[in-house]
Amino acid sequence: MNDAPLVEAVGKYVKRLKHYTPPFDFLIVPDVKTSKSMTEQRQKEAEGQAILSAIDSRDYVVLLDERGKELTSREFAAFIDKRTLSLAGNLVFVIGGPYGFSEAVYQRANEKLSLSRMTFSHEMVRLFFVEQVYRAMTILRGEPYHHD
């Protein structure tokens, strides 16, 4: 599958978001090197270590997890607004690996949100999510991007 169109679309929304939230950053933790002998559990733990090393102790961590709470776009905008007003650190959203999150990542998380109970590729989740963040910013500013 050629992911270039998805990567390009993500880049478009990331660029738009810089207008709304100058500190907006999109960090992709490198994939864990796997082998046939690496179990799913070990892969989740290795990915979890990489994720946790990228998170500051002051950050508010939200896992994008199929078992998380589902929000409408307006509810998500209010969620972002409420969290960003009261944070000492950053609001950090994390997309899990192919087997989900390690227990250590679940323990570190402050909340879990779900984009859907369906499973999507990482590239598609990145696009769906960054578009929803952009949509939230336009809702908070009263701009005409979102229609109920």
C-alpha positions as a LaTeX table, in Angstrom:
\begin{tabular}{lrrr}
\hline
Residue & $x$ (\AA) & $y$ (\AA) & $z$ (\AA) \\
\hline
Met1 & 0.00 & 0.00 & 0.00 \\
Asn2 & 1.30 & 3.44 & $-0.90$ \\
Asp3 & 0.92 & 5.57 & 2.24 \\
Ala4 & 2.24 & 8.76 & 0.58 \\
Pro5 & $-1.25$ & 10.28 & 0.11 \\
Leu6 & $-2.06$ & 9.67 & 3.80 \\
Val7 & 1.26 & 11.14 & 4.92 \\
Glu8 & 0.65 & 14.17 & 2.69 \\
Ala9 & $-2.85$ & 14.65 & 4.11 \\
Val10 & $-1.54$ & 14.42 & 7.69 \\
Gly11 & 1.09 & 17.02 & 6.82 \\
Lys12 & $-1.61$ & 19.33 & 5.49 \\
Tyr13 & $-3.49$ & 19.27 & 8.81 \\
Val14 & $-0.32$ & 19.55 & 10.89 \\
Lys15 & 0.57 & 22.68 & 8.90 \\
Arg16 & $-2.92$ & 24.12 & 9.46 \\
Leu17 & $-2.72$ & 23.39 & 13.19 \\
Lys18 & 0.41 & 25.50 & 13.64 \\
His19 & $-1.88$ & 28.52 & 13.10 \\
Tyr20 & $-4.00$ & 27.51 & 16.09 \\
Thr21 & $-1.56$ & 25.90 & 18.47 \\
Pro22 & 2.05 & 26.96 & 17.90 \\
Pro23 & 3.44 & 24.27 & 20.21 \\
Phe24 & 1.63 & 21.53 & 18.24 \\
Asp25 & 4.02 & 18.71 & 17.47 \\
Phe26 & 3.57 & 15.33 & 15.86 \\
Leu27 & 6.13 & 12.81 & 17.12 \\
Ile28 & 6.33 & 9.33 & 15.66 \\
Val29 & 8.17 & 6.89 & 17.91 \\
Pro30 & 10.29 & 4.60 & 15.72 \\
Asp31 & 9.01 & 1.05 & 15.26 \\
Val32 & 10.51 & $-1.61$ & 17.48 \\
Lys33 & 12.83 & $-4.00$ & 15.68 \\
Thr34 & 11.06 & $-7.34$ & 15.80 \\
Ser35 & 12.03 & $-10.91$ & 15.10 \\
Lys36 & 10.13 & $-14.17$ & 14.82 \\
Ser37 & 11.15 & $-15.03$ & 18.36 \\
Met38 & 9.76 & $-11.78$ & 19.82 \\
Thr39 & 6.41 & $-12.36$ & 21.48 \\
Glu40 & 3.51 & $-9.92$ & 21.20 \\
Gln41 & 3.91 & $-9.15$ & 24.89 \\
Arg42 & 7.61 & $-8.36$ & 24.53 \\
Gln43 & 6.88 & $-6.14$ & 21.52 \\
Lys44 & 4.24 & $-4.23$ & 23.52 \\
Glu45 & 6.72 & $-3.79$ & 26.38 \\
Ala46 & 9.47 & $-2.52$ & 24.06 \\
Glu47 & 7.06 & $-0.11$ & 22.36 \\
Gly48 & 5.83 & 0.95 & 25.78 \\
Gln49 & 9.36 & 1.81 & 26.90 \\
Ala50 & 9.86 & 3.92 & 23.77 \\
Ile51 & 6.55 & 5.72 & 24.33 \\
Leu52 & 7.23 & 6.38 & 28.01 \\
Ser53 & 10.70 & 7.73 & 27.27 \\
Ala54 & 9.10 & 10.37 & 25.00 \\
Ile55 & 6.65 & 11.55 & 27.69 \\
Asp56 & 7.45 & 14.12 & 30.38 \\
Ser57 & 6.24 & 13.55 & 33.93 \\
Arg58 & 4.10 & 16.74 & 33.71 \\
Asp59 & 2.33 & 15.67 & 30.52 \\
Tyr60 & $-1.34$ & 14.72 & 30.49 \\
Val61 & $-1.41$ & 11.46 & 28.53 \\
Val62 & $-4.44$ & 10.31 & 26.56 \\
Leu63 & $-4.34$ & 6.92 & 24.88 \\
Leu64 & $-6.26$ & 6.48 & 21.65 \\
Asp65 & $-7.67$ & 3.09 & 22.52 \\
Glu66 & $-10.63$ & 1.18 & 21.11 \\
Arg67 & $-11.87$ & 0.67 & 24.69 \\
Gly68 & $-11.70$ & 4.39 & 25.47 \\
Lys69 & $-14.52$ & 6.88 & 25.79 \\
Glu70 & $-16.13$ & 7.98 & 22.53 \\
Leu71 & $-16.77$ & 11.69 & 22.04 \\
Thr72 & $-18.50$ & 13.79 & 19.41 \\
Ser73 & $-16.38$ & 16.40 & 17.65 \\
Arg74 & $-17.84$ & 19.15 & 19.85 \\
Glu75 & $-17.21$ & 17.09 & 22.99 \\
Phe76 & $-13.65$ & 16.49 & 21.84 \\
Ala77 & $-13.15$ & 20.24 & 21.32 \\
Ala78 & $-14.40$ & 20.88 & 24.86 \\
Phe79 & $-12.11$ & 18.11 & 26.13 \\
Ile80 & $-9.07$ & 19.77 & 24.53 \\
Asp81 & $-10.11$ & 23.21 & 25.74 \\
Lys82 & $-10.58$ & 22.05 & 29.33 \\
Arg83 & $-7.31$ & 20.10 & 29.44 \\
Thr84 & $-5.13$ & 22.77 & 27.86 \\
Leu85 & $-6.36$ & 25.45 & 30.25 \\
Ser86 & $-5.28$ & 23.54 & 33.33 \\
Leu87 & $-2.07$ & 21.78 & 32.30 \\
Ala88 & 1.44 & 22.36 & 33.56 \\
Gly89 & 2.82 & 20.09 & 30.84 \\
Asn90 & 1.64 & 19.10 & 27.39 \\
Leu91 & $-1.51$ & 17.34 & 26.29 \\
Val92 & $-0.15$ & 14.17 & 24.70 \\
Phe93 & $-2.19$ & 11.74 & 22.62 \\
Val94 & $-0.70$ & 8.30 & 21.97 \\
Ile95 & $-1.52$ & 5.81 & 19.22 \\
Gly96 & $-0.61$ & 2.26 & 20.20 \\
Gly97 & 1.27 & $-0.39$ & 18.30 \\
Pro98 & $-0.23$ & $-3.34$ & 16.42 \\
Tyr99 & $-0.86$ & $-5.23$ & 19.69 \\
Gly100 & $-2.01$ & $-2.29$ & 21.76 \\
Phe101 & $-0.34$ & $-0.73$ & 24.78 \\
Ser102 & 1.82 & $-2.27$ & 27.46 \\
Glu103 & 0.55 & $-2.33$ & 31.02 \\
Ala104 & 3.12 & 0.35 & 31.93 \\
Val105 & 1.65 & 2.72 & 29.32 \\
Tyr106 & $-1.88$ & 2.04 & 30.57 \\
Gln107 & $-0.70$ & 2.81 & 34.10 \\
Arg108 & 0.89 & 6.11 & 33.00 \\
Ala109 & $-2.14$ & 7.27 & 31.00 \\
Asn110 & $-4.52$ & 9.82 & 32.45 \\
Glu111 & $-7.38$ & 8.91 & 30.14 \\
Lys112 & $-8.39$ & 6.79 & 27.16 \\
Leu113 & $-10.37$ & 8.00 & 24.16 \\
Ser114 & $-11.64$ & 6.01 & 21.21 \\
Leu115 & $-11.87$ & 7.19 & 17.62 \\
Ser116 & $-13.81$ & 4.03 & 16.83 \\
Arg117 & $-14.17$ & 0.47 & 18.05 \\
Met118 & $-12.86$ & $-0.59$ & 14.64 \\
Thr119 & $-9.18$ & $-1.13$ & 13.93 \\
Phe120 & $-7.34$ & 1.10 & 11.43 \\
Ser121 & $-3.77$ & 1.35 & 10.19 \\
His122 & $-1.49$ & 3.77 & 12.04 \\
Glu123 & $-1.42$ & 6.04 & 9.02 \\
Met124 & $-5.20$ & 6.25 & 8.87 \\
Val125 & $-5.51$ & 6.85 & 12.61 \\
Arg126 & $-2.97$ & 9.67 & 12.36 \\
Leu127 & $-5.02$ & 11.28 & 9.59 \\
Phe128 & $-8.38$ & 10.83 & 11.34 \\
Phe129 & $-6.97$ & 12.12 & 14.60 \\
Val130 & $-5.11$ & 15.16 & 13.29 \\
Glu131 & $-8.22$ & 16.14 & 11.32 \\
Gln132 & $-10.27$ & 15.92 & 14.52 \\
Val133 & $-7.76$ & 18.10 & 16.36 \\
Tyr134 & $-7.99$ & 20.64 & 13.54 \\
Arg135 & $-11.79$ & 20.42 & 13.65 \\
Ala136 & $-11.69$ & 20.98 & 17.42 \\
Met137 & $-9.60$ & 24.11 & 16.98 \\
Thr138 & $-12.06$ & 25.52 & 14.45 \\
Ile139 & $-14.99$ & 24.71 & 16.76 \\
Leu140 & $-13.27$ & 26.48 & 19.66 \\
Arg141 & $-12.70$ & 29.57 & 17.47 \\
Gly142 & $-16.22$ & 29.53 & 16.08 \\
Glu143 & $-14.99$ & 29.05 & 12.51 \\
Pro144 & $-17.30$ & 27.50 & 9.89 \\
Tyr145 & $-15.38$ & 24.24 & 9.26 \\
His146 & $-17.61$ & 22.02 & 11.42 \\
His147 & $-21.32$ & 21.53 & 10.70 \\
Asp148 & $-23.70$ & 19.84 & 13.12 \\
\hline
\end{tabular}
